[in-house]
Amino acid sequence: MDSCECAKAIGGKRFLSNEAPRLPLLQCPHPQTCTCQFKHHTDRRRQARRAEDVGMPPKFMPPRERRAEAHGRRSDDQE
């Protein structure tokens, strides 16, 4: 069975997994026999972006001062 017109209308569009419409589409004229499916595209990144992505341990980051405990920058904020 060929895709319906509503599926063809979004045929070239790419969606993030959590943003893709559910199949069958609401406008599908044959929802009981619909055979439409999404084609998975490979990741757009050319290479790993983080050290953890290639098996390296994460870099050590020293703990930062808790902002809730820090005083403000104004002279009258020094309590």
PDB file with one MODEL, atoms N, CA, C and O in Angstrom:
MODEL        1
ATOM      1  N   MET A   1       0.846  -1.178   0.000  1.00  0.00           N
ATOM      2  CA  MET A   1       0.000   0.000   0.000  1.00  0.00           C
ATOM      3  C   MET A   1       0.888   1.236   0.000  1.00  0.00           C
ATOM      4  O   MET A   1       1.865   1.308   0.745  1.00  0.00           O
ATOM      5  N   ASP A   2       0.548   2.193  -0.827  1.00  0.00           N
ATOM      6  CA  ASP A   2       1.279   3.454  -0.878  1.00  0.00           C
ATOM      7  C   ASP A   2       0.934   4.303   0.338  1.00  0.00           C
ATOM      8  O   ASP A   2      -0.102   4.118   0.976  1.00  0.00           O
ATOM      9  N   SER A   3       1.810   5.220   0.635  1.00  0.00           N
ATOM     10  CA  SER A   3       1.541   6.148   1.735  1.00  0.00           C
ATOM     11  C   SER A   3       0.396   7.065   1.362  1.00  0.00           C
ATOM     12  O   SER A   3       0.209   7.390   0.190  1.00  0.00           O
ATOM     13  N   CYS A   4      -0.373   7.486   2.360  1.00  0.00           N
ATOM     14  CA  CYS A   4      -1.481   8.416   2.119  1.00  0.00           C
ATOM     15  C   CYS A   4      -0.912   9.820   1.884  1.00  0.00           C
ATOM     16  O   CYS A   4       0.273  10.068   2.105  1.00  0.00           O
ATOM     17  N   GLU A   5      -1.757  10.705   1.444  1.00  0.00           N
ATOM     18  CA  GLU A   5      -1.329  12.074   1.121  1.00  0.00           C
ATOM     19  C   GLU A   5      -0.797  12.813   2.348  1.00  0.00           C
ATOM     20  O   GLU A   5       0.150  13.590   2.228  1.00  0.00           O
ATOM     21  N   CYS A   6      -1.381  12.588   3.518  1.00  0.00           N
ATOM     22  CA  CYS A   6      -0.900  13.291   4.716  1.00  0.00           C
ATOM     23  C   CYS A   6       0.509  12.818   5.101  1.00  0.00           C
ATOM     24  O   CYS A   6       1.309  13.608   5.602  1.00  0.00           O
ATOM     25  N   ALA A   7       0.815  11.540   4.871  1.00  0.00           N
ATOM     26  CA  ALA A   7       2.160  11.035   5.147  1.00  0.00           C
ATOM     27  C   ALA A   7       3.153  11.562   4.112  1.00  0.00           C
ATOM     28  O   ALA A   7       4.288  11.902   4.447  1.00  0.00           O
ATOM     29  N   LYS A   8       2.724  11.625   2.866  1.00  0.00           N
ATOM     30  CA  LYS A   8       3.597  12.159   1.811  1.00  0.00           C
ATOM     31  C   LYS A   8       3.915  13.629   2.054  1.00  0.00           C
ATOM     32  O   LYS A   8       4.997  14.099   1.704  1.00  0.00           O
ATOM     33  N   ALA A   9       2.980  14.351   2.649  1.00  0.00           N
ATOM     34  CA  ALA A   9       3.178  15.780   2.907  1.00  0.00           C
ATOM     35  C   ALA A   9       4.316  16.033   3.896  1.00  0.00           C
ATOM     36  O   ALA A   9       4.967  17.075   3.828  1.00  0.00           O
ATOM     37  N   ILE A  10       4.560  15.108   4.802  1.00  0.00           N
ATOM     38  CA  ILE A  10       5.657  15.281   5.773  1.00  0.00           C
ATOM     39  C   ILE A  10       6.809  14.335   5.462  1.00  0.00           C
ATOM     40  O   ILE A  10       7.698  14.148   6.293  1.00  0.00           O
ATOM     41  N   GLY A  11       6.802  13.742   4.283  1.00  0.00           N
ATOM     42  CA  GLY A  11       7.787  12.725   3.917  1.00  0.00           C
ATOM     43  C   GLY A  11       9.241  13.151   4.011  1.00  0.00           C
ATOM     44  O   GLY A  11      10.078  12.344   4.414  1.00  0.00           O
ATOM     45  N   GLY A  12       9.571  14.364   3.660  1.00  0.00           N
ATOM     46  CA  GLY A  12      10.969  14.794   3.685  1.00  0.00           C
ATOM     47  C   GLY A  12      11.385  15.480   4.966  1.00  0.00           C
ATOM     48  O   GLY A  12      12.541  15.881   5.107  1.00  0.00           O
ATOM     49  N   LYS A  13      10.467  15.622   5.901  1.00  0.00           N
ATOM     50  CA  LYS A  13      10.759  16.336   7.140  1.00  0.00           C
ATOM     51  C   LYS A  13      11.400  15.412   8.168  1.00  0.00           C
ATOM     52  O   LYS A  13      11.015  14.251   8.302  1.00  0.00           O
ATOM     53  N   ARG A  14      12.388  15.946   8.895  1.00  0.00           N
ATOM     54  CA  ARG A  14      13.036  15.178   9.959  1.00  0.00           C
ATOM     55  C   ARG A  14      12.506  15.622  11.307  1.00  0.00           C
ATOM     56  O   ARG A  14      12.264  16.808  11.531  1.00  0.00           O
ATOM     57  N   PHE A  15      12.327  14.668  12.200  1.00  0.00           N
ATOM     58  CA  PHE A  15      11.826  14.929  13.541  1.00  0.00           C
ATOM     59  C   PHE A  15      12.796  14.368  14.562  1.00  0.00           C
ATOM     60  O   PHE A  15      13.455  13.359  14.307  1.00  0.00           O
ATOM     61  N   LEU A  16      12.889  15.012  15.714  1.00  0.00           N
ATOM     62  CA  LEU A  16      13.556  14.389  16.846  1.00  0.00           C
ATOM     63  C   LEU A  16      12.620  13.297  17.341  1.00  0.00           C
ATOM     64  O   LEU A  16      11.404  13.404  17.179  1.00  0.00           O
ATOM     65  N   SER A  17      13.161  12.267  17.930  1.00  0.00           N
ATOM     66  CA  SER A  17      12.355  11.115  18.338  1.00  0.00           C
ATOM     67  C   SER A  17      11.147  11.494  19.179  1.00  0.00           C
ATOM     68  O   SER A  17      10.045  10.997  18.946  1.00  0.00           O
ATOM     69  N   ASN A  18      11.344  12.363  20.143  1.00  0.00           N
ATOM     70  CA  ASN A  18      10.240  12.707  21.035  1.00  0.00           C
ATOM     71  C   ASN A  18       9.295  13.750  20.452  1.00  0.00           C
ATOM     72  O   ASN A  18       8.288  14.079  21.080  1.00  0.00           O
ATOM     73  N   GLU A  19       9.593  14.275  19.269  1.00  0.00           N
ATOM     74  CA  GLU A  19       8.730  15.275  18.641  1.00  0.00           C
ATOM     75  C   GLU A  19       7.993  14.735  17.419  1.00  0.00           C
ATOM     76  O   GLU A  19       7.178  15.446  16.831  1.00  0.00           O
ATOM     77  N   ALA A  20       8.260  13.512  17.033  1.00  0.00           N
ATOM     78  CA  ALA A  20       7.627  12.939  15.850  1.00  0.00           C
ATOM     79  C   ALA A  20       6.142  12.662  16.120  1.00  0.00           C
ATOM     80  O   ALA A  20       5.771  12.287  17.232  1.00  0.00           O
ATOM     81  N   PRO A  21       5.303  12.847  15.107  1.00  0.00           N
ATOM     82  CA  PRO A  21       3.880  12.536  15.304  1.00  0.00           C
ATOM     83  C   PRO A  21       3.679  11.032  15.429  1.00  0.00           C
ATOM     84  O   PRO A  21       4.474  10.243  14.918  1.00  0.00           O
ATOM     85  N   ARG A  22       2.622  10.651  16.104  1.00  0.00           N
ATOM     86  CA  ARG A  22       2.319   9.225  16.272  1.00  0.00           C
ATOM     87  C   ARG A  22       1.751   8.669  14.976  1.00  0.00           C
ATOM     88  O   ARG A  22       1.052   9.364  14.238  1.00  0.00           O
ATOM     89  N   LEU A  23       2.056   7.434  14.718  1.00  0.00           N
ATOM     90  CA  LEU A  23       1.524   6.741  13.540  1.00  0.00           C
ATOM     91  C   LEU A  23       0.475   5.743  13.980  1.00  0.00           C
ATOM     92  O   LEU A  23       0.639   5.122  15.030  1.00  0.00           O
ATOM     93  N   PRO A  24      -0.577   5.563  13.240  1.00  0.00           N
ATOM     94  CA  PRO A  24      -0.921   6.283  12.024  1.00  0.00           C
ATOM     95  C   PRO A  24      -1.264   7.735  12.335  1.00  0.00           C
ATOM     96  O   PRO A  24      -1.728   8.054  13.430  1.00  0.00           O
ATOM     97  N   LEU A  25      -1.032   8.609  11.362  1.00  0.00           N
ATOM     98  CA  LEU A  25      -1.344  10.021  11.519  1.00  0.00           C
ATOM     99  C   LEU A  25      -2.848  10.197  11.734  1.00  0.00           C
ATOM    100  O   LEU A  25      -3.648   9.386  11.268  1.00  0.00           O
ATOM    101  N   LEU A  26      -3.214  11.239  12.427  1.00  0.00           N
ATOM    102  CA  LEU A  26      -4.631  11.481  12.710  1.00  0.00           C
ATOM    103  C   LEU A  26      -5.456  11.616  11.428  1.00  0.00           C
ATOM    104  O   LEU A  26      -6.623  11.225  11.397  1.00  0.00           O
ATOM    105  N   GLN A  27      -4.855  12.166  10.375  1.00  0.00           N
ATOM    106  CA  GLN A  27      -5.571  12.380   9.128  1.00  0.00           C
ATOM    107  C   GLN A  27      -5.527  11.168   8.200  1.00  0.00           C
ATOM    108  O   GLN A  27      -6.055  11.233   7.091  1.00  0.00           O
ATOM    109  N   CYS A  28      -4.925  10.090   8.615  1.00  0.00           N
ATOM    110  CA  CYS A  28      -4.783   8.907   7.764  1.00  0.00           C
ATOM    111  C   CYS A  28      -6.157   8.342   7.401  1.00  0.00           C
ATOM    112  O   CYS A  28      -6.981   8.101   8.284  1.00  0.00           O
ATOM    113  N   PRO A  29      -6.408   8.129   6.099  1.00  0.00           N
ATOM    114  CA  PRO A  29      -7.709   7.604   5.692  1.00  0.00           C
ATOM    115  C   PRO A  29      -7.866   6.098   5.963  1.00  0.00           C
ATOM    116  O   PRO A  29      -8.979   5.576   5.912  1.00  0.00           O
ATOM    117  N   HIS A  30      -6.758   5.400   6.249  1.00  0.00           N
ATOM    118  CA  HIS A  30      -6.802   3.952   6.484  1.00  0.00           C
ATOM    119  C   HIS A  30      -6.036   3.590   7.764  1.00  0.00           C
ATOM    120  O   HIS A  30      -5.057   2.848   7.692  1.00  0.00           O
ATOM    121  N   PRO A  31      -6.455   4.092   8.928  1.00  0.00           N
ATOM    122  CA  PRO A  31      -5.678   3.864  10.150  1.00  0.00           C
ATOM    123  C   PRO A  31      -5.580   2.395  10.565  1.00  0.00           C
ATOM    124  O   PRO A  31      -4.610   2.004  11.214  1.00  0.00           O
ATOM    125  N   GLN A  32      -6.565   1.582  10.202  1.00  0.00           N
ATOM    126  CA  GLN A  32      -6.535   0.170  10.598  1.00  0.00           C
ATOM    127  C   GLN A  32      -5.503  -0.630   9.809  1.00  0.00           C
ATOM    128  O   GLN A  32      -4.985  -1.627  10.311  1.00  0.00           O
ATOM    129  N   THR A  33      -5.203  -0.215   8.603  1.00  0.00           N
ATOM    130  CA  THR A  33      -4.270  -0.963   7.751  1.00  0.00           C
ATOM    131  C   THR A  33      -3.029  -0.150   7.401  1.00  0.00           C
ATOM    132  O   THR A  33      -2.284  -0.524   6.496  1.00  0.00           O
ATOM    133  N   CYS A  34      -2.802   0.936   8.094  1.00  0.00           N
ATOM    134  CA  CYS A  34      -1.678   1.827   7.802  1.00  0.00           C
ATOM    135  C   CYS A  34      -0.354   1.075   7.970  1.00  0.00           C
ATOM    136  O   CYS A  34      -0.149   0.372   8.959  1.00  0.00           O
ATOM    137  N   THR A  35       0.531   1.232   6.995  1.00  0.00           N
ATOM    138  CA  THR A  35       1.847   0.596   7.065  1.00  0.00           C
ATOM    139  C   THR A  35       2.966   1.634   7.097  1.00  0.00           C
ATOM    140  O   THR A  35       4.134   1.293   6.913  1.00  0.00           O
ATOM    141  N   CYS A  36       2.616   2.888   7.327  1.00  0.00           N
ATOM    142  CA  CYS A  36       3.624   3.948   7.374  1.00  0.00           C
ATOM    143  C   CYS A  36       4.588   3.690   8.534  1.00  0.00           C
ATOM    144  O   CYS A  36       4.202   3.150   9.571  1.00  0.00           O
ATOM    145  N   GLN A  37       5.834   4.081   8.339  1.00  0.00           N
ATOM    146  CA  GLN A  37       6.830   3.963   9.393  1.00  0.00           C
ATOM    147  C   GLN A  37       7.871   5.044   9.212  1.00  0.00           C
ATOM    148  O   GLN A  37       8.046   5.587   8.121  1.00  0.00           O
ATOM    149  N   PHE A  38       8.559   5.346  10.295  1.00  0.00           N
ATOM    150  CA  PHE A  38       9.603   6.358  10.256  1.00  0.00           C
ATOM    151  C   PHE A  38      10.917   5.720   9.858  1.00  0.00           C
ATOM    152  O   PHE A  38      11.202   4.580  10.224  1.00  0.00           O
ATOM    153  N   LYS A  39      11.709   6.457   9.112  1.00  0.00           N
ATOM    154  CA  LYS A  39      13.054   6.020   8.747  1.00  0.00           C
ATOM    155  C   LYS A  39      14.021   6.686   9.713  1.00  0.00           C
ATOM    156  O   LYS A  39      14.012   7.909   9.858  1.00  0.00           O
ATOM    157  N   HIS A  40      14.854   5.895  10.373  1.00  0.00           N
ATOM    158  CA  HIS A  40      15.825   6.431  11.324  1.00  0.00           C
ATOM    159  C   HIS A  40      17.023   6.992  10.563  1.00  0.00           C
ATOM    160  O   HIS A  40      17.579   6.332   9.686  1.00  0.00           O
ATOM    161  N   HIS A  41      17.408   8.202  10.906  1.00  0.00           N
ATOM    162  CA  HIS A  41      18.588   8.819  10.307  1.00  0.00           C
ATOM    163  C   HIS A  41      19.744   8.692  11.291  1.00  0.00           C
ATOM    164  O   HIS A  41      19.535   8.702  12.504  1.00  0.00           O
ATOM    165  N   THR A  42      20.942   8.575  10.779  1.00  0.00           N
ATOM    166  CA  THR A  42      22.110   8.484  11.642  1.00  0.00           C
ATOM    167  C   THR A  42      22.324   9.819  12.338  1.00  0.00           C
ATOM    168  O   THR A  42      21.816  10.852  11.900  1.00  0.00           O
ATOM    169  N   ASP A  43      23.071   9.785  13.410  1.00  0.00           N
ATOM    170  CA  ASP A  43      23.360  10.978  14.185  1.00  0.00           C
ATOM    171  C   ASP A  43      24.062  12.003  13.311  1.00  0.00           C
ATOM    172  O   ASP A  43      24.910  11.647  12.492  1.00  0.00           O
ATOM    173  N   ARG A  44      23.716  13.269  13.477  1.00  0.00           N
ATOM    174  CA  ARG A  44      24.296  14.321  12.655  1.00  0.00           C
ATOM    175  C   ARG A  44      25.710  14.689  13.072  1.00  0.00           C
ATOM    176  O   ARG A  44      26.432  15.314  12.297  1.00  0.00           O
ATOM    177  N   ARG A  45      26.123  14.316  14.277  1.00  0.00           N
ATOM    178  CA  ARG A  45      27.485  14.633  14.713  1.00  0.00           C
ATOM    179  C   ARG A  45      28.482  13.784  13.957  1.00  0.00           C
ATOM    180  O   ARG A  45      28.267  12.592  13.735  1.00  0.00           O
ATOM    181  N   ARG A  46      29.562  14.404  13.571  1.00  0.00           N
ATOM    182  CA  ARG A  46      30.592  13.675  12.846  1.00  0.00           C
ATOM    183  C   ARG A  46      31.503  12.875  13.788  1.00  0.00           C
ATOM    184  O   ARG A  46      32.032  11.829  13.410  1.00  0.00           O
ATOM    185  N   GLN A  47      31.675  13.369  14.992  1.00  0.00           N
ATOM    186  CA  GLN A  47      32.543  12.672  15.950  1.00  0.00           C
ATOM    187  C   GLN A  47      32.035  12.911  17.360  1.00  0.00           C
ATOM    188  O   GLN A  47      31.163  13.752  17.581  1.00  0.00           O
ATOM    189  N   ALA A  48      32.578  12.175  18.305  1.00  0.00           N
ATOM    190  CA  ALA A  48      32.176  12.313  19.704  1.00  0.00           C
ATOM    191  C   ALA A  48      32.516  13.712  20.191  1.00  0.00           C
ATOM    192  O   ALA A  48      33.554  14.265  19.831  1.00  0.00           O
ATOM    193  N   ARG A  49      31.649  14.277  21.003  1.00  0.00           N
ATOM    194  CA  ARG A  49      31.860  15.637  21.491  1.00  0.00           C
ATOM    195  C   ARG A  49      32.397  15.673  22.910  1.00  0.00           C
ATOM    196  O   ARG A  49      32.940  16.695  23.329  1.00  0.00           O
ATOM    197  N   ARG A  50      32.264  14.611  23.646  1.00  0.00           N
ATOM    198  CA  ARG A  50      32.695  14.603  25.035  1.00  0.00           C
ATOM    199  C   ARG A  50      33.661  13.442  25.259  1.00  0.00           C
ATOM    200  O   ARG A  50      33.602  12.426  24.567  1.00  0.00           O
ATOM    201  N   ALA A  51      34.540  13.607  26.226  1.00  0.00           N
ATOM    202  CA  ALA A  51      35.498  12.551  26.521  1.00  0.00           C
ATOM    203  C   ALA A  51      34.789  11.266  26.930  1.00  0.00           C
ATOM    204  O   ALA A  51      35.243  10.168  26.605  1.00  0.00           O
ATOM    205  N   GLU A  52      33.665  11.406  27.649  1.00  0.00           N
ATOM    206  CA  GLU A  52      32.934  10.224  28.088  1.00  0.00           C
ATOM    207  C   GLU A  52      32.372   9.445  26.901  1.00  0.00           C
ATOM    208  O   GLU A  52      32.169   8.235  26.995  1.00  0.00           O
ATOM    209  N   ASP A  53      32.120  10.134  25.779  1.00  0.00           N
ATOM    210  CA  ASP A  53      31.557   9.478  24.607  1.00  0.00           C
ATOM    211  C   ASP A  53      32.532   8.494  23.963  1.00  0.00           C
ATOM    212  O   ASP A  53      32.111   7.581  23.252  1.00  0.00           O
ATOM    213  N   VAL A  54      33.823   8.671  24.206  1.00  0.00           N
ATOM    214  CA  VAL A  54      34.816   7.765  23.621  1.00  0.00           C
ATOM    215  C   VAL A  54      35.483   6.904  24.683  1.00  0.00           C
ATOM    216  O   VAL A  54      36.548   6.337  24.438  1.00  0.00           O
ATOM    217  N   GLY A  55      34.872   6.799  25.861  1.00  0.00           N
ATOM    218  CA  GLY A  55      35.376   5.908  26.895  1.00  0.00           C
ATOM    219  C   GLY A  55      36.360   6.518  27.861  1.00  0.00           C
ATOM    220  O   GLY A  55      36.904   5.804  28.703  1.00  0.00           O
ATOM    221  N   MET A  56      36.612   7.813  27.776  1.00  0.00           N
ATOM    222  CA  MET A  56      37.538   8.463  28.693  1.00  0.00           C
ATOM    223  C   MET A  56      36.792   8.838  29.976  1.00  0.00           C
ATOM    224  O   MET A  56      35.593   9.115  29.937  1.00  0.00           O
ATOM    225  N   PRO A  57      37.495   8.847  31.108  1.00  0.00           N
ATOM    226  CA  PRO A  57      36.828   9.264  32.345  1.00  0.00           C
ATOM    227  C   PRO A  57      36.511  10.755  32.289  1.00  0.00           C
ATOM    228  O   PRO A  57      37.215  11.509  31.617  1.00  0.00           O
ATOM    229  N   PRO A  58      35.464  11.189  32.985  1.00  0.00           N
ATOM    230  CA  PRO A  58      35.131  12.622  32.972  1.00  0.00           C
ATOM    231  C   PRO A  58      36.230  13.444  33.630  1.00  0.00           C
ATOM    232  O   PRO A  58      36.912  12.969  34.538  1.00  0.00           O
ATOM    233  N   LYS A  59      36.396  14.674  33.169  1.00  0.00           N
ATOM    234  CA  LYS A  59      37.397  15.563  33.754  1.00  0.00           C
ATOM    235  C   LYS A  59      36.966  15.951  35.158  1.00  0.00           C
ATOM    236  O   LYS A  59      35.777  16.100  35.440  1.00  0.00           O
ATOM    237  N   PHE A  60      37.956  16.114  36.036  1.00  0.00           N
ATOM    238  CA  PHE A  60      37.655  16.530  37.406  1.00  0.00           C
ATOM    239  C   PHE A  60      37.315  18.011  37.399  1.00  0.00           C
ATOM    240  O   PHE A  60      38.031  18.826  36.817  1.00  0.00           O
ATOM    241  N   MET A  61      36.228  18.341  38.044  1.00  0.00           N
ATOM    242  CA  MET A  61      35.847  19.739  38.187  1.00  0.00           C
ATOM    243  C   MET A  61      35.749  20.026  39.670  1.00  0.00           C
ATOM    244  O   MET A  61      34.982  19.369  40.374  1.00  0.00           O
ATOM    245  N   PRO A  62      36.519  21.010  40.169  1.00  0.00           N
ATOM    246  CA  PRO A  62      36.470  21.316  41.600  1.00  0.00           C
ATOM    247  C   PRO A  62      35.080  21.801  41.990  1.00  0.00           C
ATOM    248  O   PRO A  62      34.403  22.452  41.194  1.00  0.00           O
ATOM    249  N   PRO A  63      34.655  21.490  43.201  1.00  0.00           N
ATOM    250  CA  PRO A  63      33.325  21.930  43.635  1.00  0.00           C
ATOM    251  C   PRO A  63      33.246  23.451  43.667  1.00  0.00           C
ATOM    252  O   PRO A  63      34.192  24.125  44.076  1.00  0.00           O
ATOM    253  N   ARG A  64      32.124  23.975  43.237  1.00  0.00           N
ATOM    254  CA  ARG A  64      31.933  25.424  43.234  1.00  0.00           C
ATOM    255  C   ARG A  64      31.274  25.862  44.534  1.00  0.00           C
ATOM    256  O   ARG A  64      30.631  25.071  45.224  1.00  0.00           O
ATOM    257  N   GLU A  65      31.449  27.124  44.844  1.00  0.00           N
ATOM    258  CA  GLU A  65      30.817  27.690  46.030  1.00  0.00           C
ATOM    259  C   GLU A  65      29.302  27.662  45.839  1.00  0.00           C
ATOM    260  O   GLU A  65      28.791  28.014  44.776  1.00  0.00           O
ATOM    261  N   ARG A  66      28.608  27.247  46.866  1.00  0.00           N
ATOM    262  CA  ARG A  66      27.147  27.226  46.783  1.00  0.00           C
ATOM    263  C   ARG A  66      26.646  28.661  46.781  1.00  0.00           C
ATOM    264  O   ARG A  66      26.947  29.445  47.681  1.00  0.00           O
ATOM    265  N   ARG A  67      25.877  28.985  45.750  1.00  0.00           N
ATOM    266  CA  ARG A  67      25.389  30.351  45.626  1.00  0.00           C
ATOM    267  C   ARG A  67      24.408  30.709  46.734  1.00  0.00           C
ATOM    268  O   ARG A  67      24.288  31.879  47.096  1.00  0.00           O
ATOM    269  N   ALA A  68      23.712  29.730  47.270  1.00  0.00           N
ATOM    270  CA  ALA A  68      22.742  30.013  48.324  1.00  0.00           C
ATOM    271  C   ALA A  68      23.433  30.495  49.594  1.00  0.00           C
ATOM    272  O   ALA A  68      22.842  31.225  50.389  1.00  0.00           O
ATOM    273  N   GLU A  69      24.675  30.091  49.781  1.00  0.00           N
ATOM    274  CA  GLU A  69      25.413  30.477  50.980  1.00  0.00           C
ATOM    275  C   GLU A  69      26.282  31.704  50.756  1.00  0.00           C
ATOM    276  O   GLU A  69      26.815  32.262  51.714  1.00  0.00           O
ATOM    277  N   ALA A  70      26.434  32.131  49.517  1.00  0.00           N
ATOM    278  CA  ALA A  70      27.300  33.269  49.211  1.00  0.00           C
ATOM    279  C   ALA A  70      26.577  34.578  49.516  1.00  0.00           C
ATOM    280  O   ALA A  70      25.352  34.665  49.435  1.00  0.00           O
ATOM    281  N   HIS A  71      27.359  35.585  49.866  1.00  0.00           N
ATOM    282  CA  HIS A  71      26.802  36.912  50.098  1.00  0.00           C
ATOM    283  C   HIS A  71      26.725  37.651  48.774  1.00  0.00           C
ATOM    284  O   HIS A  71      27.427  37.311  47.821  1.00  0.00           O
ATOM    285  N   GLY A  72      25.876  38.652  48.719  1.00  0.00           N
ATOM    286  CA  GLY A  72      25.727  39.453  47.514  1.00  0.00           C
ATOM    287  C   GLY A  72      26.934  40.340  47.274  1.00  0.00           C
ATOM    288  O   GLY A  72      27.863  40.371  48.081  1.00  0.00           O
ATOM    289  N   ARG A  73      26.919  41.056  46.170  1.00  0.00           N
ATOM    290  CA  ARG A  73      28.039  41.926  45.819  1.00  0.00           C
ATOM    291  C   ARG A  73      27.902  43.334  46.378  1.00  0.00           C
ATOM    292  O   ARG A  73      28.872  44.092  46.382  1.00  0.00           O
ATOM    293  N   ARG A  74      26.733  43.690  46.842  1.00  0.00           N
ATOM    294  CA  ARG A  74      26.539  45.038  47.382  1.00  0.00           C
ATOM    295  C   ARG A  74      27.123  45.130  48.793  1.00  0.00           C
ATOM    296  O   ARG A  74      27.213  44.133  49.509  1.00  0.00           O
ATOM    297  N   SER A  75      27.514  46.338  49.171  1.00  0.00           N
ATOM    298  CA  SER A  75      28.125  46.505  50.500  1.00  0.00           C
ATOM    299  C   SER A  75      27.114  46.224  51.609  1.00  0.00           C
ATOM    300  O   SER A  75      27.510  45.780  52.687  1.00  0.00           O
ATOM    301  N   ASP A  76      25.836  46.467  51.385  1.00  0.00           N
ATOM    302  CA  ASP A  76      24.858  46.221  52.436  1.00  0.00           C
ATOM    303  C   ASP A  76      24.378  44.760  52.470  1.00  0.00           C
ATOM    304  O   ASP A  76      23.522  44.422  53.289  1.00  0.00           O
ATOM    305  N   ASP A  77      24.913  43.883  51.593  1.00  0.00           N
ATOM    306  CA  ASP A  77      24.563  42.473  51.580  1.00  0.00           C
ATOM    307  C   ASP A  77      25.466  41.625  52.478  1.00  0.00           C
ATOM    308  O   ASP A  77      25.315  40.403  52.502  1.00  0.00           O
ATOM    309  N   GLN A  78      26.379  42.219  53.200  1.00  0.00           N
ATOM    310  CA  GLN A  78      27.356  41.459  53.981  1.00  0.00           C
ATOM    311  C   GLN A  78      26.768  41.117  55.345  1.00  0.00           C
ATOM    312  O   GLN A  78      27.007  41.821  56.326  1.00  0.00           O
ATOM    313  N   GLU A  79      26.027  40.075  55.398  1.00  0.00           N
ATOM    314  CA  GLU A  79      25.461  39.649  56.684  1.00  0.00           C
ATOM    315  C   GLU A  79      26.141  38.413  57.174  1.00  0.00           C
ATOM    316  O   GLU A  79      25.801  37.903  58.242  1.00  0.00           O
TER     317      GLU A  79
ENDMDL
END
